Amino acid sequence: MAGRSMQAARCPTDELSLTNCAVVNEKDFQSGQHVIVRTSPNHRYTFTLKTHPSVVPGSIAFSLPQKMGWAFYWARNRSLLIYI
């Protein structure tokens, strides 16, 4: 399964932050899809996707608790690998 490299970003709205979903641009993925986010060879996390037009294509946005947890620690200045 080939991965797609994306940059971690901030969740665009407070409402979306409460869903515990990752947020992408609709040009990248469809809402409701499930993806595996791989931050390192041994660290993988599964998310349901929501879409929002303000998310830059090529980015995947996370809520503050998600970013301050694994995403911020593992993905600071690094790309994430996304698998459908």
PATORTI-116661 format. One line per field, with one value per residue (C-alpha): x, y, z; residue number from 1. Coordinates in steps of 0.1 Angstrom, whole numbers. Example, Ala and Ser with C-alpha at 12.3 -4.5 7.8 and 13.67 -1.06 7.14 Angstrom:
<nodes>
X	[123, 137]
Y	[-45, -11]
Z	[78, 71]
nr	[1, 2]
</nodes>
This chain:
<nodes>
X	[0, 16, 15, 8, 29, 10, 18, 1, -20, -43, -80, -99, -129, -138, -168, -145, -121, -148, -154, -120, -117, -88, -97, -86, -95, -121, -97, -75, -100, -138, -155, -162, -132, -109, -72, -41, -17, 19, 42, 71, 77, 62, 35, 2, -31, -65, -88, -121, -119, -140, -135, -133, -125, -100, -76, -47, -46, -18, -24, -42, -56, -59, -74, -53, -53, -43, -15, -2, -2, 13, 10, 30, 56, 61, 54, 70, 88, 81, 56, 30, 23, -14, -29, -64]
Y	[0, 33, 62, 98, 125, 154, 182, 184, 216, 232, 223, 251, 254, 247, 226, 203, 200, 184, 156, 140, 136, 147, 174, 176, 196, 179, 179, 154, 130, 126, 132, 99, 80, 63, 67, 55, 82, 69, 92, 67, 31, 19, 46, 45, 61, 57, 86, 93, 123, 154, 181, 219, 243, 263, 233, 238, 209, 186, 192, 172, 192, 180, 194, 209, 178, 156, 180, 184, 147, 125, 148, 177, 154, 132, 154, 187, 198, 163, 149, 124, 93, 88, 55, 49]
Z	[0, -11, 13, 6, 23, 39, 63, 97, 102, 128, 128, 110, 134, 170, 159, 139, 168, 189, 164, 170, 132, 110, 85, 49, 18, -4, -33, -13, 2, 7, 40, 59, 46, 72, 69, 88, 97, 100, 120, 121, 112, 146, 152, 133, 141, 125, 118, 102, 78, 76, 49, 51, 23, 44, 48, 23, -2, 8, 45, 72, 101, 137, 169, 196, 218, 188, 178, 214, 218, 190, 160, 174, 189, 159, 130, 139, 107, 92, 67, 78, 56, 50, 39, 28]
nr	[1, 2, 3, 4, 5, 6, 7, 8, 9, 10, 11, 12, 13, 14, 15, 16, 17, 18, 19, 20, 21, 22, 23, 24, 25, 26, 27, 28, 29, 30, 31, 32, 33, 34, 35, 36, 37, 38, 39, 40, 41, 42, 43, 44, 45, 46, 47, 48, 49, 50, 51, 52, 53, 54, 55, 56, 57, 58, 59, 60, 61, 62, 63, 64, 65, 66, 67, 68, 69, 70, 71, 72, 73, 74, 75, 76, 77, 78, 79, 80, 81, 82, 83, 84]
</nodes>
